[in-house]
């Protein structure tokens, strides 16, 4: 039964990764468009870089957990 828990935990981590990329991707895209159309000044790219860095690291961490079969809020597999 532990095997199925690992599969379920991996799927939850994969869903968390997808949700993280969506939650961070929408503001990143909107910020890029706002800079492109001149709505906000060019220095807003600094905030954009921060969003990309934080969202990318968090999403990659969830993807790593998904490949290892670890739940999103745990450090190790369940026993």
N, C-alpha and C positions, 0 to 999 in steps of 0.2 A: 504494500500500500504506500510505502514511502516514495516509490518511483513516481506514482501519480501526483503526489504532493509536490515533488520537484518540477514536474511538467507544469502543474498549475501555477506554482510560484514563478517559473520562467515566463509563462504567458502573462501573469500580472506585471512582471517587470518589463516585458515588451510593450504592454499597453501603457505603462507609466512612461516609457521612453517616447512612444508616439505622442502621448499627451504633452509631454515636456517640450518636444520639438514644435508642436502646434502652438502651445501657450507662448513660447518664446519667439516662434517664427512670425506670427502675425504682427507683433509690435516692431520686430526688426524690419519687416517688409514695409510697414506703414511709415516708419522713420525714414527709410531709404527713399520712399516716394515723396515724403514731405521735403527732404533735402533736395531731391531732384527738381521739384517744382518751385523751389525757393520759398517755401512757407516758413521753414526754420533755417537758421544760419548753418554754415558748413561745419562749425565746431560741434554740432550735434552728432557727428560721426564718432566722437569720443564715447558718447553714451551707447552708440550702436556697437562699437567694438566690445564694450563691457557686457552688453546683452548677449552678443555672439559667444564670448568667452564663457560666461556663466552658464548659459543655456546649452552650449555644446558640451561642456564638461559634465553637466548633470545628465544630459541625454546619453552620453557615452558611458557614464557610470551605470545607468539603468540597462543599457544594452549589454554591458559586461555581465551584469547580474542575470539578465535573461539567458545568456549563453551558458552561465554556470548553474542555472536552476535555483537561484536564490530569490526569495521574496523581496519586494522593493524596500521594505523597512527593516530587513534583517542584514546582518553581516555575514552569516554563514548559512549553509543548508540546514534544514530541519533534520532531526534524527528520527 
